[in-house]
Amino acid sequence: MRPPRITAPSSLADLCSDDPADRLGHARGKAFRDVVRNLLGDLGEVPDLVVRPGAERDVVDVLDWCAGAGIAVIPYGGGSSVVGGVEPRGLGPSISLDLGRLADVVEIDTRARAARIQAGVYGPSLEDRLRPQGLTLRHFPQSFEFSTLGGWLATRSGGHYATVLTHIDEMVESLRVVTPAGVSESLRLPGSGAGPSPDRLFLGSEGTLGIITEAWMRLQERPRWRAGASVLFSGYDDAVAATRALAQSGLNPANCRLLDPMEALLNAGTDSPGGVLVLGFESADHPVDALLERALELCRDHGGRPQPRAKRDASETWRSAFLRMPYQRDALAAHGMIVETFETACTWGAFPALREAVLAAARQAMDEVGAEGVVTCRFTHVYPDGPAPYFGVYASGRWGSTVAQWDEIKAAVSDALSAHGATITHHHAVGRDHRPVRDPQPGRPARPALRPALRAAQASTANAIHTSGGRSGRDGTGLRSSVHAPGAIVSAARRQNRTAVVLPSWKATSHEPGWRLTTCWNARSPIPLRRAPRTTKNEVSTRRCSVRPRTTANPAGRSPLVNR
């Protein structure tokens, strides 16, 4: 393993580790290709240091150091990424910023059913802290045991709810984020229509825009009533139609997962030519048997056959298999098997052709690389306008070549997803693995189209920020987080204390080159604000706000945060 190429300043030395095992443990996620490379002893690139901040102030200091020294920062939660999200590929000097010490539930507001939670807390620990209050976040991704709140937020994680609260986004009340430009904190509100939401900017940014240090999260009472069933179908098209009817019915089942025939056979132990629909309802307020019965009526309308509730029916068998899948995957990988998944989302009308194209692309790629096996499909989440299909590949590989074989299969199916207008990911995130694939959702044509609108809005935006009185147009937060085109960076200062905010410009590296993100320091932050010096001809100045030019310590003006 390469020795560290950087040395931490003495003020941060106690937070840093250069232990080889520590560095290696932060160099990989939990994808199939990560597991196999570890088994082969392929070390690859590792971070130079692992840094564990004990407080938000430490995060600020680390980013200041890295920005000035040109060191890449990779935010690290639980390390459960399956898309290369924690790898230091081709970054030069880098650190892994492990937030595991920021793991407290700071405050619980039982009246609003919300909690202020630090980003480094793991799923089981979080639920243990909420349980005595009779509350729960109720967000259970498959990585629940090994992932953190900050990771869920940064990747827009998908939980166990198949409808309504499908992503972590829906549970966020406010975020606190440390960026290379300062600390951004949004106000706690049940909702707001006062302009673009700064939280939406950071959710899913995967650490490229800032480090999420804590969040106020909406909670629920723990469910008291549950009911579930499994439904068999003779034809897969009928099963899809029944699932669509349920998604559009307003019944909002907590579990509504359709397993295709191969998935049902492998992971639910059920032989059904049309697949199996696994249904579940839950509530903290009322019995849900009537909701389940209505859902079963809809299934019967499409030829579904509800199964008698047994101690170990298809739904229970599949749930057990779902929890075991990651462990089984690792064991099979050690025996030369290719076992991996990929997921997407599309509209109901697009699904039949998409599924056929993906299955065909996967099978052709498997034939070309000499990997004999099967491809399965299930719906993990469903929406009124479409499903989120989740595909699994189970194939025999050649030991020593299984990573290359999987990469070929993955490339083929990714092309099929893109060609049929589906997203490259519904909840696995982008990371570094998905970055080469052009996702049609943000679409490159949309970016040039946005620039004129942003430029046209600049003058009016600046005027609204700097001339409006009271709390108008500011959502009451005292905070502005805005993306502007080059040459028009404008920052807003909190008017209540009449203090200007000085922000270094930095690249928002997850977007087009040359864009800048400027974020105001929150005046309520414990981190002190600095008064602006006299402006010079090199500074962009508007009333009580100024943005400094790029510093000589960081001549490229780059954010240390990794552009995945």
BELVENJO-V778774 format. One record per backbone hydrogen bond with DSSP energy under -0.5 kcal/mol. CO is the residue of the C=O (numbers start at 1). NH is the residue of the N-H. Records with the same first field share a line. If there is no record, write none. Layout:
CO=NH + NH
This chain:
9=12 + 13
12=15 + 16
13=16
15=52
17=50
19=23
20=24
21=25
22=26
23=26 + 47
24=27
31=35
32=36
33=37
34=38
35=39
36=40
37=41 + 42
38=41
41=43
49=51 + 96
50=17
51=53 + 98
55=58 + 59
56=60
57=61
58=62
59=63
60=64
61=65
62=66
63=67
64=68
65=69
66=70 + 71
72=95
73=75 + 562
74=97
76=99
81=30 + 31
83=432 + 433
84=87
87=89
88=91
93=72
94=48 + 49
95=74 + 97
96=51 + 98
97=76 + 99
99=102
101=103
102=120
104=106 + 118
107=116
108=110
109=113 + 114
113=219
114=109
115=117 + 217
116=106 + 107
117=215
118=121
119=150
121=149
122=126
123=127
124=128
125=129
126=130
127=131
128=132
130=133 + 135
131=134
134=222
136=220
138=140
141=144
143=146
144=123 + 147
147=123
148=152
149=153
150=154
151=155
152=156 + 157
153=156 + 204
154=206
157=168
162=382
163=165
164=166
166=159
167=170
168=171
169=172
171=218
173=189
174=216
175=186
176=213 + 214
177=179 + 184
178=211
179=182
182=179 + 184
183=522
184=177
187=189
193=195
196=198
197=201
198=201 + 202
199=203
202=205
205=208
210=212
211=178 + 213
213=119
214=176
215=117 + 217
216=173 + 174
217=115
220=136
225=283
227=281
229=279
230=307
231=277
232=305
233=274
235=239
236=240
237=241
238=242
239=243
240=244
241=245
242=246
243=247
244=248
246=249 + 250 + 251
254=162
255=280
256=258
257=259 + 278
258=260 + 379
259=276
260=264
261=265
262=266
263=267 + 268
264=268 + 270
270=272
272=275
275=233
276=259 + 278
277=231 + 279
278=257
279=229
280=254 + 255
281=227
283=224 + 225
288=292
289=293
290=294
291=295
292=296
293=297
294=298
295=299
296=300
297=301
298=302
299=302 + 304
300=303
304=306
305=232
308=310
310=313
313=317
314=318
315=319
316=320
317=321
318=322
319=323
320=324
321=325
324=327 + 328
325=329
326=330
327=331
328=332
329=333
330=334
332=335 + 337
333=336
336=397
337=339
338=395
340=393
342=391
345=423
347=351
348=352
350=354
351=355
352=356
353=357
354=358
355=359
356=360
357=361
358=362
359=363
360=364
361=365
362=366
363=367
364=368
365=369
366=370 + 371
367=370
370=372
372=396
374=394
376=392
377=260
378=380 + 390
381=388
383=386
385=348
386=383
387=346 + 389
388=380 + 381
389=344
390=378
391=342
392=376
393=340
394=374
395=338
397=399
398=401 + 402
401=405
402=406
403=407
404=408
405=409
406=410
407=411
408=412
409=413
410=414
411=415
412=416
413=417
414=418
415=419
416=420
417=422
418=421
430=434
434=437
437=439
439=443
443=446 + 447
444=447 + 448
445=449
446=450
447=450 + 451
448=452
449=453
450=454
451=455
452=456
453=457
454=458
455=459
456=460
457=461
458=462
459=463
460=464
461=465
462=466
463=467 + 468
464=468
469=472
471=474 + 476
474=477 + 478 + 479
480=520
482=518
484=516
485=488
488=490
493=495
494=497 + 499
495=498
498=500
500=502
501=503 + 546
503=548
506=517
507=509
508=511
512=515
515=508
516=484
518=482
522=525
526=528
536=539
539=541
540=547
542=545
545=542
546=503
547=540
548=505
551=554
552=555
554=557
557=507
560=73
562=564
